[in-house]
């Protein structure tokens, strides 16, 4: 019986970690990204800054970073640049591990 419980616990652990996604974020804009926040589209609460809390935690133009342990789902994403511009992208589907691009066009829409 202990073996069955252990096998079930291990299987559940493997399934839980298998459902966590990696999101490679590529900054293809002309602006450095200073903050990036996520929330599930069904939530009104922003999560922590995914880049970190230090002033050096910045993604320069052409830079990349990877978010790990993301649950599959539809997210709203808030991006902030050095000049204080905040951009919100609503309804981003992260249902598989993939690369997500931050583009100049995306940020330009926020300034309108």
Phi and psi restraints in degrees (range 20) as a CNS / XPLOR table:
assign (resid 1 and name C) (resid 2 and name N)
       (resid 2 and name CA) (resid 2 and name C) 1.0 -64.2 20.0 2
assign (resid 2 and name N) (resid 2 and name CA)
       (resid 2 and name C) (resid 3 and name N) 1.0 -36.1 20.0 2
assign (resid 2 and name C) (resid 3 and name N)
       (resid 3 and name CA) (resid 3 and name C) 1.0 -63.9 20.0 2
assign (resid 3 and name N) (resid 3 and name CA)
       (resid 3 and name C) (resid 4 and name N) 1.0 -41.4 20.0 2
assign (resid 3 and name C) (resid 4 and name N)
       (resid 4 and name CA) (resid 4 and name C) 1.0 -63.4 20.0 2
assign (resid 4 and name N) (resid 4 and name CA)
       (resid 4 and name C) (resid 5 and name N) 1.0 -44.7 20.0 2
assign (resid 4 and name C) (resid 5 and name N)
       (resid 5 and name CA) (resid 5 and name C) 1.0 -62.9 20.0 2
assign (resid 5 and name N) (resid 5 and name CA)
       (resid 5 and name C) (resid 6 and name N) 1.0 -42.0 20.0 2
assign (resid 5 and name C) (resid 6 and name N)
       (resid 6 and name CA) (resid 6 and name C) 1.0 -64.8 20.0 2
assign (resid 6 and name N) (resid 6 and name CA)
       (resid 6 and name C) (resid 7 and name N) 1.0 -44.1 20.0 2
assign (resid 6 and name C) (resid 7 and name N)
       (resid 7 and name CA) (resid 7 and name C) 1.0 -61.4 20.0 2
assign (resid 7 and name N) (resid 7 and name CA)
       (resid 7 and name C) (resid 8 and name N) 1.0 -42.6 20.0 2
assign (resid 7 and name C) (resid 8 and name N)
       (resid 8 and name CA) (resid 8 and name C) 1.0 -63.9 20.0 2
assign (resid 8 and name N) (resid 8 and name CA)
       (resid 8 and name C) (resid 9 and name N) 1.0 -42.0 20.0 2
assign (resid 8 and name C) (resid 9 and name N)
       (resid 9 and name CA) (resid 9 and name C) 1.0 -64.1 20.0 2
assign (resid 9 and name N) (resid 9 and name CA)
       (resid 9 and name C) (resid 10 and name N) 1.0 -43.8 20.0 2
assign (resid 9 and name C) (resid 10 and name N)
       (resid 10 and name CA) (resid 10 and name C) 1.0 -65.2 20.0 2
assign (resid 10 and name N) (resid 10 and name CA)
       (resid 10 and name C) (resid 11 and name N) 1.0 -41.9 20.0 2
assign (resid 10 and name C) (resid 11 and name N)
       (resid 11 and name CA) (resid 11 and name C) 1.0 -62.7 20.0 2
assign (resid 11 and name N) (resid 11 and name CA)
       (resid 11 and name C) (resid 12 and name N) 1.0 -42.8 20.0 2
assign (resid 11 and name C) (resid 12 and name N)
       (resid 12 and name CA) (resid 12 and name C) 1.0 -63.3 20.0 2
assign (resid 12 and name N) (resid 12 and name CA)
       (resid 12 and name C) (resid 13 and name N) 1.0 -41.2 20.0 2
assign (resid 12 and name C) (resid 13 and name N)
       (resid 13 and name CA) (resid 13 and name C) 1.0 -62.6 20.0 2
assign (resid 13 and name N) (resid 13 and name CA)
       (resid 13 and name C) (resid 14 and name N) 1.0 -41.0 20.0 2
assign (resid 13 and name C) (resid 14 and name N)
       (resid 14 and name CA) (resid 14 and name C) 1.0 -67.4 20.0 2
assign (resid 14 and name N) (resid 14 and name CA)
       (resid 14 and name C) (resid 15 and name N) 1.0 -40.3 20.0 2
assign (resid 14 and name C) (resid 15 and name N)
       (resid 15 and name CA) (resid 15 and name C) 1.0 -66.4 20.0 2
assign (resid 15 and name N) (resid 15 and name CA)
       (resid 15 and name C) (resid 16 and name N) 1.0 -39.4 20.0 2
assign (resid 15 and name C) (resid 16 and name N)
       (resid 16 and name CA) (resid 16 and name C) 1.0 -64.1 20.0 2
assign (resid 16 and name N) (resid 16 and name CA)
       (resid 16 and name C) (resid 17 and name N) 1.0 -44.0 20.0 2
assign (resid 16 and name C) (resid 17 and name N)
       (resid 17 and name CA) (resid 17 and name C) 1.0 -73.4 20.0 2
assign (resid 17 and name N) (resid 17 and name CA)
       (resid 17 and name C) (resid 18 and name N) 1.0 -27.8 20.0 2
assign (resid 17 and name C) (resid 18 and name N)
       (resid 18 and name CA) (resid 18 and name C) 1.0 -70.4 20.0 2
assign (resid 18 and name N) (resid 18 and name CA)
       (resid 18 and name C) (resid 19 and name N) 1.0 -26.5 20.0 2
assign (resid 18 and name C) (resid 19 and name N)
       (resid 19 and name CA) (resid 19 and name C) 1.0 -83.9 20.0 2
assign (resid 19 and name N) (resid 19 and name CA)
       (resid 19 and name C) (resid 20 and name N) 1.0 -9.3 20.0 2
assign (resid 19 and name C) (resid 20 and name N)
       (resid 20 and name CA) (resid 20 and name C) 1.0 -78.9 20.0 2
assign (resid 20 and name N) (resid 20 and name CA)
       (resid 20 and name C) (resid 21 and name N) 1.0 132.9 20.0 2
assign (resid 20 and name C) (resid 21 and name N)
       (resid 21 and name CA) (resid 21 and name C) 1.0 -101.2 20.0 2
assign (resid 21 and name N) (resid 21 and name CA)
       (resid 21 and name C) (resid 22 and name N) 1.0 159.3 20.0 2
assign (resid 21 and name C) (resid 22 and name N)
       (resid 22 and name CA) (resid 22 and name C) 1.0 -110.5 20.0 2
assign (resid 22 and name N) (resid 22 and name CA)
       (resid 22 and name C) (resid 23 and name N) 1.0 131.9 20.0 2
assign (resid 22 and name C) (resid 23 and name N)
       (resid 23 and name CA) (resid 23 and name C) 1.0 -118.4 20.0 2
assign (resid 23 and name N) (resid 23 and name CA)
       (resid 23 and name C) (resid 24 and name N) 1.0 108.3 20.0 2
assign (resid 23 and name C) (resid 24 and name N)
       (resid 24 and name CA) (resid 24 and name C) 1.0 -85.1 20.0 2
assign (resid 24 and name N) (resid 24 and name CA)
       (resid 24 and name C) (resid 25 and name N) 1.0 119.3 20.0 2
assign (resid 24 and name C) (resid 25 and name N)
       (resid 25 and name CA) (resid 25 and name C) 1.0 -106.5 20.0 2
assign (resid 25 and name N) (resid 25 and name CA)
       (resid 25 and name C) (resid 26 and name N) 1.0 125.5 20.0 2
assign (resid 25 and name C) (resid 26 and name N)
       (resid 26 and name CA) (resid 26 and name C) 1.0 -115.0 20.0 2
assign (resid 26 and name N) (resid 26 and name CA)
       (resid 26 and name C) (resid 27 and name N) 1.0 121.8 20.0 2
assign (resid 26 and name C) (resid 27 and name N)
       (resid 27 and name CA) (resid 27 and name C) 1.0 -88.4 20.0 2
assign (resid 27 and name N) (resid 27 and name CA)
       (resid 27 and name C) (resid 28 and name N) 1.0 98.2 20.0 2
assign (resid 27 and name C) (resid 28 and name N)
       (resid 28 and name CA) (resid 28 and name C) 1.0 -101.5 20.0 2
assign (resid 28 and name N) (resid 28 and name CA)
       (resid 28 and name C) (resid 29 and name N) 1.0 17.2 20.0 2
assign (resid 28 and name C) (resid 29 and name N)
       (resid 29 and name CA) (resid 29 and name C) 1.0 -91.7 20.0 2
assign (resid 29 and name N) (resid 29 and name CA)
       (resid 29 and name C) (resid 30 and name N) 1.0 178.5 20.0 2
assign (resid 29 and name C) (resid 30 and name N)
       (resid 30 and name CA) (resid 30 and name C) 1.0 -92.4 20.0 2
assign (resid 30 and name N) (resid 30 and name CA)
       (resid 30 and name C) (resid 31 and name N) 1.0 0.7 20.0 2
assign (resid 30 and name C) (resid 31 and name N)
       (resid 31 and name CA) (resid 31 and name C) 1.0 -112.9 20.0 2
assign (resid 31 and name N) (resid 31 and name CA)
       (resid 31 and name C) (resid 32 and name N) 1.0 143.2 20.0 2
assign (resid 31 and name C) (resid 32 and name N)
       (resid 32 and name CA) (resid 32 and name C) 1.0 -72.8 20.0 2
assign (resid 32 and name N) (resid 32 and name CA)
       (resid 32 and name C) (resid 33 and name N) 1.0 138.1 20.0 2
assign (resid 32 and name C) (resid 33 and name N)
       (resid 33 and name CA) (resid 33 and name C) 1.0 -95.5 20.0 2
assign (resid 33 and name N) (resid 33 and name CA)
       (resid 33 and name C) (resid 34 and name N) 1.0 120.5 20.0 2
assign (resid 33 and name C) (resid 34 and name N)
       (resid 34 and name CA) (resid 34 and name C) 1.0 -100.5 20.0 2
assign (resid 34 and name N) (resid 34 and name CA)
       (resid 34 and name C) (resid 35 and name N) 1.0 -25.1 20.0 2
assign (resid 34 and name C) (resid 35 and name N)
       (resid 35 and name CA) (resid 35 and name C) 1.0 -145.9 20.0 2
assign (resid 35 and name N) (resid 35 and name CA)
       (resid 35 and name C) (resid 36 and name N) 1.0 146.2 20.0 2
assign (resid 35 and name C) (resid 36 and name N)
       (resid 36 and name CA) (resid 36 and name C) 1.0 -144.7 20.0 2
assign (resid 36 and name N) (resid 36 and name CA)
       (resid 36 and name C) (resid 37 and name N) 1.0 121.5 20.0 2
assign (resid 36 and name C) (resid 37 and name N)
       (resid 37 and name CA) (resid 37 and name C) 1.0 -120.0 20.0 2
assign (resid 37 and name N) (resid 37 and name CA)
       (resid 37 and name C) (resid 38 and name N) 1.0 146.6 20.0 2
assign (resid 37 and name C) (resid 38 and name N)
       (resid 38 and name CA) (resid 38 and name C) 1.0 -123.1 20.0 2
assign (resid 38 and name N) (resid 38 and name CA)
       (resid 38 and name C) (resid 39 and name N) 1.0 148.8 20.0 2
assign (resid 38 and name C) (resid 39 and name N)
       (resid 39 and name CA) (resid 39 and name C) 1.0 -149.3 20.0 2
assign (resid 39 and name N) (resid 39 and name CA)
       (resid 39 and name C) (resid 40 and name N) 1.0 147.5 20.0 2
assign (resid 39 and name C) (resid 40 and name N)
       (resid 40 and name CA) (resid 40 and name C) 1.0 -62.4 20.0 2
assign (resid 40 and name N) (resid 40 and name CA)
       (resid 40 and name C) (resid 41 and name N) 1.0 140.1 20.0 2
assign (resid 40 and name C) (resid 41 and name N)
       (resid 41 and name CA) (resid 41 and name C) 1.0 -56.9 20.0 2
assign (resid 41 and name N) (resid 41 and name CA)
       (resid 41 and name C) (resid 42 and name N) 1.0 -23.9 20.0 2
assign (resid 41 and name C) (resid 42 and name N)
       (resid 42 and name CA) (resid 42 and name C) 1.0 -84.5 20.0 2
assign (resid 42 and name N) (resid 42 and name CA)
       (resid 42 and name C) (resid 43 and name N) 1.0 -1.8 20.0 2
assign (resid 42 and name C) (resid 43 and name N)
       (resid 43 and name CA) (resid 43 and name C) 1.0 -110.7 20.0 2
assign (resid 43 and name N) (resid 43 and name CA)
       (resid 43 and name C) (resid 44 and name N) 1.0 154.5 20.0 2
assign (resid 43 and name C) (resid 44 and name N)
       (resid 44 and name CA) (resid 44 and name C) 1.0 -106.0 20.0 2
assign (resid 44 and name N) (resid 44 and name CA)
       (resid 44 and name C) (resid 45 and name N) 1.0 2.6 20.0 2
assign (resid 44 and name C) (resid 45 and name N)
       (resid 45 and name CA) (resid 45 and name C) 1.0 -104.7 20.0 2
assign (resid 45 and name N) (resid 45 and name CA)
       (resid 45 and name C) (resid 46 and name N) 1.0 126.7 20.0 2
assign (resid 45 and name C) (resid 46 and name N)
       (resid 46 and name CA) (resid 46 and name C) 1.0 -78.6 20.0 2
assign (resid 46 and name N) (resid 46 and name CA)
       (resid 46 and name C) (resid 47 and name N) 1.0 143.1 20.0 2
assign (resid 46 and name C) (resid 47 and name N)
       (resid 47 and name CA) (resid 47 and name C) 1.0 -78.8 20.0 2
assign (resid 47 and name N) (resid 47 and name CA)
       (resid 47 and name C) (resid 48 and name N) 1.0 -174.1 20.0 2
assign (resid 47 and name C) (resid 48 and name N)
       (resid 48 and name CA) (resid 48 and name C) 1.0 -70.1 20.0 2
assign (resid 48 and name N) (resid 48 and name CA)
       (resid 48 and name C) (resid 49 and name N) 1.0 163.7 20.0 2
assign (resid 48 and name C) (resid 49 and name N)
       (resid 49 and name CA) (resid 49 and name C) 1.0 -62.3 20.0 2
assign (resid 49 and name N) (resid 49 and name CA)
       (resid 49 and name C) (resid 50 and name N) 1.0 117.6 20.0 2
assign (resid 49 and name C) (resid 50 and name N)
       (resid 50 and name CA) (resid 50 and name C) 1.0 -71.2 20.0 2
assign (resid 50 and name N) (resid 50 and name CA)
       (resid 50 and name C) (resid 51 and name N) 1.0 -16.3 20.0 2
assign (resid 50 and name C) (resid 51 and name N)
       (resid 51 and name CA) (resid 51 and name C) 1.0 -87.4 20.0 2
assign (resid 51 and name N) (resid 51 and name CA)
       (resid 51 and name C) (resid 52 and name N) 1.0 -18.8 20.0 2
assign (resid 51 and name C) (resid 52 and name N)
       (resid 52 and name CA) (resid 52 and name C) 1.0 114.4 20.0 2
assign (resid 52 and name N) (resid 52 and name CA)
       (resid 52 and name C) (resid 53 and name N) 1.0 174.7 20.0 2
assign (resid 52 and name C) (resid 53 and name N)
       (resid 53 and name CA) (resid 53 and name C) 1.0 -100.2 20.0 2
assign (resid 53 and name N) (resid 53 and name CA)
       (resid 53 and name C) (resid 54 and name N) 1.0 -12.0 20.0 2
assign (resid 53 and name C) (resid 54 and name N)
       (resid 54 and name CA) (resid 54 and name C) 1.0 -80.4 20.0 2
assign (resid 54 and name N) (resid 54 and name CA)
       (resid 54 and name C) (resid 55 and name N) 1.0 151.6 20.0 2
assign (resid 54 and name C) (resid 55 and name N)
       (resid 55 and name CA) (resid 55 and name C) 1.0 -66.0 20.0 2
assign (resid 55 and name N) (resid 55 and name CA)
       (resid 55 and name C) (resid 56 and name N) 1.0 -19.2 20.0 2
assign (resid 55 and name C) (resid 56 and name N)
       (resid 56 and name CA) (resid 56 and name C) 1.0 -84.6 20.0 2
assign (resid 56 and name N) (resid 56 and name CA)
       (resid 56 and name C) (resid 57 and name N) 1.0 -5.3 20.0 2
assign (resid 56 and name C) (resid 57 and name N)
       (resid 57 and name CA) (resid 57 and name C) 1.0 -83.0 20.0 2
assign (resid 57 and name N) (resid 57 and name CA)
       (resid 57 and name C) (resid 58 and name N) 1.0 78.0 20.0 2
assign (resid 57 and name C) (resid 58 and name N)
       (resid 58 and name CA) (resid 58 and name C) 1.0 -131.7 20.0 2
assign (resid 58 and name N) (resid 58 and name CA)
       (resid 58 and name C) (resid 59 and name N) 1.0 145.1 20.0 2
assign (resid 58 and name C) (resid 59 and name N)
       (resid 59 and name CA) (resid 59 and name C) 1.0 -108.8 20.0 2
assign (resid 59 and name N) (resid 59 and name CA)
       (resid 59 and name C) (resid 60 and name N) 1.0 110.4 20.0 2
assign (resid 59 and name C) (resid 60 and name N)
       (resid 60 and name CA) (resid 60 and name C) 1.0 -72.8 20.0 2
assign (resid 60 and name N) (resid 60 and name CA)
       (resid 60 and name C) (resid 61 and name N) 1.0 160.8 20.0 2
assign (resid 60 and name C) (resid 61 and name N)
       (resid 61 and name CA) (resid 61 and name C) 1.0 -53.6 20.0 2
assign (resid 61 and name N) (resid 61 and name CA)
       (resid 61 and name C) (resid 62 and name N) 1.0 133.4 20.0 2
assign (resid 61 and name C) (resid 62 and name N)
       (resid 62 and name CA) (resid 62 and name C) 1.0 86.1 20.0 2
assign (resid 62 and name N) (resid 62 and name CA)
       (resid 62 and name C) (resid 63 and name N) 1.0 -6.7 20.0 2
assign (resid 62 and name C) (resid 63 and name N)
       (resid 63 and name CA) (resid 63 and name C) 1.0 -85.5 20.0 2
assign (resid 63 and name N) (resid 63 and name CA)
       (resid 63 and name C) (resid 64 and name N) 1.0 165.5 20.0 2
assign (resid 63 and name C) (resid 64 and name N)
       (resid 64 and name CA) (resid 64 and name C) 1.0 -136.6 20.0 2
assign (resid 64 and name N) (resid 64 and name CA)
       (resid 64 and name C) (resid 65 and name N) 1.0 156.2 20.0 2
assign (resid 64 and name C) (resid 65 and name N)
       (resid 65 and name CA) (resid 65 and name C) 1.0 -151.3 20.0 2
assign (resid 65 and name N) (resid 65 and name CA)
       (resid 65 and name C) (resid 66 and name N) 1.0 160.9 20.0 2
assign (resid 65 and name C) (resid 66 and name N)
       (resid 66 and name CA) (resid 66 and name C) 1.0 -122.5 20.0 2
assign (resid 66 and name N) (resid 66 and name CA)
       (resid 66 and name C) (resid 67 and name N) 1.0 130.8 20.0 2
assign (resid 66 and name C) (resid 67 and name N)
       (resid 67 and name CA) (resid 67 and name C) 1.0 -98.6 20.0 2
assign (resid 67 and name N) (resid 67 and name CA)
       (resid 67 and name C) (resid 68 and name N) 1.0 129.1 20.0 2
assign (resid 67 and name C) (resid 68 and name N)
       (resid 68 and name CA) (resid 68 and name C) 1.0 -113.5 20.0 2
assign (resid 68 and name N) (resid 68 and name CA)
       (resid 68 and name C) (resid 69 and name N) 1.0 155.1 20.0 2
assign (resid 68 and name C) (resid 69 and name N)
       (resid 69 and name CA) (resid 69 and name C) 1.0 76.4 20.0 2
assign (resid 69 and name N) (resid 69 and name CA)
       (resid 69 and name C) (resid 70 and name N) 1.0 22.3 20.0 2
assign (resid 69 and name C) (resid 70 and name N)
       (resid 70 and name CA) (resid 70 and name C) 1.0 -78.5 20.0 2
assign (resid 70 and name N) (resid 70 and name CA)
       (resid 70 and name C) (resid 71 and name N) 1.0 131.0 20.0 2
assign (resid 70 and name C) (resid 71 and name N)
       (resid 71 and name CA) (resid 71 and name C) 1.0 -78.7 20.0 2
assign (resid 71 and name N) (resid 71 and name CA)
       (resid 71 and name C) (resid 72 and name N) 1.0 141.6 20.0 2
assign (resid 71 and name C) (resid 72 and name N)
       (resid 72 and name CA) (resid 72 and name C) 1.0 -60.2 20.0 2
assign (resid 72 and name N) (resid 72 and name CA)
       (resid 72 and name C) (resid 73 and name N) 1.0 141.1 20.0 2
assign (resid 72 and name C) (resid 73 and name N)
       (resid 73 and name CA) (resid 73 and name C) 1.0 161.3 20.0 2
assign (resid 73 and name N) (resid 73 and name CA)
       (resid 73 and name C) (resid 74 and name N) 1.0 -174.0 20.0 2
assign (resid 73 and name C) (resid 74 and name N)
       (resid 74 and name CA) (resid 74 and name C) 1.0 -103.4 20.0 2
assign (resid 74 and name N) (resid 74 and name CA)
       (resid 74 and name C) (resid 75 and name N) 1.0 127.0 20.0 2
assign (resid 74 and name C) (resid 75 and name N)
       (resid 75 and name CA) (resid 75 and name C) 1.0 -121.3 20.0 2
assign (resid 75 and name N) (resid 75 and name CA)
       (resid 75 and name C) (resid 76 and name N) 1.0 154.3 20.0 2
assign (resid 75 and name C) (resid 76 and name N)
       (resid 76 and name CA) (resid 76 and name C) 1.0 -100.5 20.0 2
assign (resid 76 and name N) (resid 76 and name CA)
       (resid 76 and name C) (resid 77 and name N) 1.0 141.3 20.0 2
assign (resid 76 and name C) (resid 77 and name N)
       (resid 77 and name CA) (resid 77 and name C) 1.0 -124.7 20.0 2
assign (resid 77 and name N) (resid 77 and name CA)
       (resid 77 and name C) (resid 78 and name N) 1.0 131.1 20.0 2
assign (resid 77 and name C) (resid 78 and name N)
       (resid 78 and name CA) (resid 78 and name C) 1.0 -114.8 20.0 2
assign (resid 78 and name N) (resid 78 and name CA)
       (resid 78 and name C) (resid 79 and name N) 1.0 126.6 20.0 2
assign (resid 78 and name C) (resid 79 and name N)
       (resid 79 and name CA) (resid 79 and name C) 1.0 -117.4 20.0 2
assign (resid 79 and name N) (resid 79 and name CA)
       (resid 79 and name C) (resid 80 and name N) 1.0 136.9 20.0 2
assign (resid 79 and name C) (resid 80 and name N)
       (resid 80 and name CA) (resid 80 and name C) 1.0 -125.7 20.0 2
assign (resid 80 and name N) (resid 80 and name CA)
       (resid 80 and name C) (resid 81 and name N) 1.0 136.1 20.0 2
assign (resid 80 and name C) (resid 81 and name N)
       (resid 81 and name CA) (resid 81 and name C) 1.0 -102.7 20.0 2
assign (resid 81 and name N) (resid 81 and name CA)
       (resid 81 and name C) (resid 82 and name N) 1.0 176.6 20.0 2
assign (resid 81 and name C) (resid 82 and name N)
       (resid 82 and name CA) (resid 82 and name C) 1.0 -60.9 20.0 2
assign (resid 82 and name N) (resid 82 and name CA)
       (resid 82 and name C) (resid 83 and name N) 1.0 -34.6 20.0 2
assign (resid 82 and name C) (resid 83 and name N)
       (resid 83 and name CA) (resid 83 and name C) 1.0 -82.5 20.0 2
assign (resid 83 and name N) (resid 83 and name CA)
       (resid 83 and name C) (resid 84 and name N) 1.0 6.4 20.0 2
assign (resid 83 and name C) (resid 84 and name N)
       (resid 84 and name CA) (resid 84 and name C) 1.0 89.9 20.0 2
assign (resid 84 and name N) (resid 84 and name CA)
       (resid 84 and name C) (resid 85 and name N) 1.0 -0.5 20.0 2
assign (resid 84 and name C) (resid 85 and name N)
       (resid 85 and name CA) (resid 85 and name C) 1.0 -64.4 20.0 2
assign (resid 85 and name N) (resid 85 and name CA)
       (resid 85 and name C) (resid 86 and name N) 1.0 127.8 20.0 2
assign (resid 85 and name C) (resid 86 and name N)
       (resid 86 and name CA) (resid 86 and name C) 1.0 -111.9 20.0 2
assign (resid 86 and name N) (resid 86 and name CA)
       (resid 86 and name C) (resid 87 and name N) 1.0 135.5 20.0 2
assign (resid 86 and name C) (resid 87 and name N)
       (resid 87 and name CA) (resid 87 and name C) 1.0 -126.9 20.0 2
assign (resid 87 and name N) (resid 87 and name CA)
       (resid 87 and name C) (resid 88 and name N) 1.0 131.9 20.0 2
assign (resid 87 and name C) (resid 88 and name N)
       (resid 88 and name CA) (resid 88 and name C) 1.0 -115.4 20.0 2
assign (resid 88 and name N) (resid 88 and name CA)
       (resid 88 and name C) (resid 89 and name N) 1.0 126.6 20.0 2
assign (resid 88 and name C) (resid 89 and name N)
       (resid 89 and name CA) (resid 89 and name C) 1.0 -106.5 20.0 2
assign (resid 89 and name N) (resid 89 and name CA)
       (resid 89 and name C) (resid 90 and name N) 1.0 118.3 20.0 2
assign (resid 89 and name C) (resid 90 and name N)
       (resid 90 and name CA) (resid 90 and name C) 1.0 -98.8 20.0 2
assign (resid 90 and name N) (resid 90 and name CA)
       (resid 90 and name C) (resid 91 and name N) 1.0 144.1 20.0 2
assign (resid 90 and name C) (resid 91 and name N)
       (resid 91 and name CA) (resid 91 and name C) 1.0 71.1 20.0 2
assign (resid 91 and name N) (resid 91 and name CA)
       (resid 91 and name C) (resid 92 and name N) 1.0 36.5 20.0 2
assign (resid 91 and name C) (resid 92 and name N)
       (resid 92 and name CA) (resid 92 and name C) 1.0 -78.9 20.0 2
assign (resid 92 and name N) (resid 92 and name CA)
       (resid 92 and name C) (resid 93 and name N) 1.0 121.5 20.0 2
assign (resid 92 and name C) (resid 93 and name N)
       (resid 93 and name CA) (resid 93 and name C) 1.0 -87.6 20.0 2
assign (resid 93 and name N) (resid 93 and name CA)
       (resid 93 and name C) (resid 94 and name N) 1.0 115.8 20.0 2
assign (resid 93 and name C) (resid 94 and name N)
       (resid 94 and name CA) (resid 94 and name C) 1.0 -116.4 20.0 2
assign (resid 94 and name N) (resid 94 and name CA)
       (resid 94 and name C) (resid 95 and name N) 1.0 82.0 20.0 2
assign (resid 94 and name C) (resid 95 and name N)
       (resid 95 and name CA) (resid 95 and name C) 1.0 -108.3 20.0 2
assign (resid 95 and name N) (resid 95 and name CA)
       (resid 95 and name C) (resid 96 and name N) 1.0 3.3 20.0 2
assign (resid 95 and name C) (resid 96 and name N)
       (resid 96 and name CA) (resid 96 and name C) 1.0 -157.8 20.0 2
assign (resid 96 and name N) (resid 96 and name CA)
       (resid 96 and name C) (resid 97 and name N) 1.0 160.0 20.0 2
assign (resid 96 and name C) (resid 97 and name N)
       (resid 97 and name CA) (resid 97 and name C) 1.0 -65.6 20.0 2
assign (resid 97 and name N) (resid 97 and name CA)
       (resid 97 and name C) (resid 98 and name N) 1.0 131.4 20.0 2
assign (resid 97 and name C) (resid 98 and name N)
       (resid 98 and name CA) (resid 98 and name C) 1.0 -163.7 20.0 2
assign (resid 98 and name N) (resid 98 and name CA)
       (resid 98 and name C) (resid 99 and name N) 1.0 178.6 20.0 2
assign (resid 98 and name C) (resid 99 and name N)
       (resid 99 and name CA) (resid 99 and name C) 1.0 -100.3 20.0 2
assign (resid 99 and name N) (resid 99 and name CA)
       (resid 99 and name C) (resid 100 and name N) 1.0 134.7 20.0 2
assign (resid 99 and name C) (resid 100 and name N)
       (resid 100 and name CA) (resid 100 and name C) 1.0 -118.9 20.0 2
assign (resid 100 and name N) (resid 100 and name CA)
       (resid 100 and name C) (resid 101 and name N) 1.0 128.9 20.0 2
assign (resid 100 and name C) (resid 101 and name N)
       (resid 101 and name CA) (resid 101 and name C) 1.0 -100.8 20.0 2
assign (resid 101 and name N) (resid 101 and name CA)
       (resid 101 and name C) (resid 102 and name N) 1.0 132.2 20.0 2
assign (resid 101 and name C) (resid 102 and name N)
       (resid 102 and name CA) (resid 102 and name C) 1.0 -98.6 20.0 2
assign (resid 102 and name N) (resid 102 and name CA)
       (resid 102 and name C) (resid 103 and name N) 1.0 115.9 20.0 2
assign (resid 102 and name C) (resid 103 and name N)
       (resid 103 and name CA) (resid 103 and name C) 1.0 -111.9 20.0 2
assign (resid 103 and name N) (resid 103 and name CA)
       (resid 103 and name C) (resid 104 and name N) 1.0 163.8 20.0 2
assign (resid 103 and name C) (resid 104 and name N)
       (resid 104 and name CA) (resid 104 and name C) 1.0 -62.8 20.0 2
assign (resid 104 and name N) (resid 104 and name CA)
       (resid 104 and name C) (resid 105 and name N) 1.0 -38.5 20.0 2
assign (resid 104 and name C) (resid 105 and name N)
       (resid 105 and name CA) (resid 105 and name C) 1.0 -61.8 20.0 2
assign (resid 105 and name N) (resid 105 and name CA)
       (resid 105 and name C) (resid 106 and name N) 1.0 -41.6 20.0 2
assign (resid 105 and name C) (resid 106 and name N)
       (resid 106 and name CA) (resid 106 and name C) 1.0 -60.6 20.0 2
assign (resid 106 and name N) (resid 106 and name CA)
       (resid 106 and name C) (resid 107 and name N) 1.0 -47.3 20.0 2
assign (resid 106 and name C) (resid 107 and name N)
       (resid 107 and name CA) (resid 107 and name C) 1.0 -71.5 20.0 2
assign (resid 107 and name N) (resid 107 and name CA)
       (resid 107 and name C) (resid 108 and name N) 1.0 -31.5 20.0 2
assign (resid 107 and name C) (resid 108 and name N)
       (resid 108 and name CA) (resid 108 and name C) 1.0 -63.7 20.0 2
assign (resid 108 and name N) (resid 108 and name CA)
       (resid 108 and name C) (resid 109 and name N) 1.0 -34.0 20.0 2
assign (resid 108 and name C) (resid 109 and name N)
       (resid 109 and name CA) (resid 109 and name C) 1.0 -63.4 20.0 2
assign (resid 109 and name N) (resid 109 and name CA)
       (resid 109 and name C) (resid 110 and name N) 1.0 -27.1 20.0 2
assign (resid 109 and name C) (resid 110 and name N)
       (resid 110 and name CA) (resid 110 and name C) 1.0 -74.2 20.0 2
assign (resid 110 and name N) (resid 110 and name CA)
       (resid 110 and name C) (resid 111 and name N) 1.0 -26.6 20.0 2
assign (resid 110 and name C) (resid 111 and name N)
       (resid 111 and name CA) (resid 111 and name C) 1.0 -82.8 20.0 2
assign (resid 111 and name N) (resid 111 and name CA)
       (resid 111 and name C) (resid 112 and name N) 1.0 -5.2 20.0 2
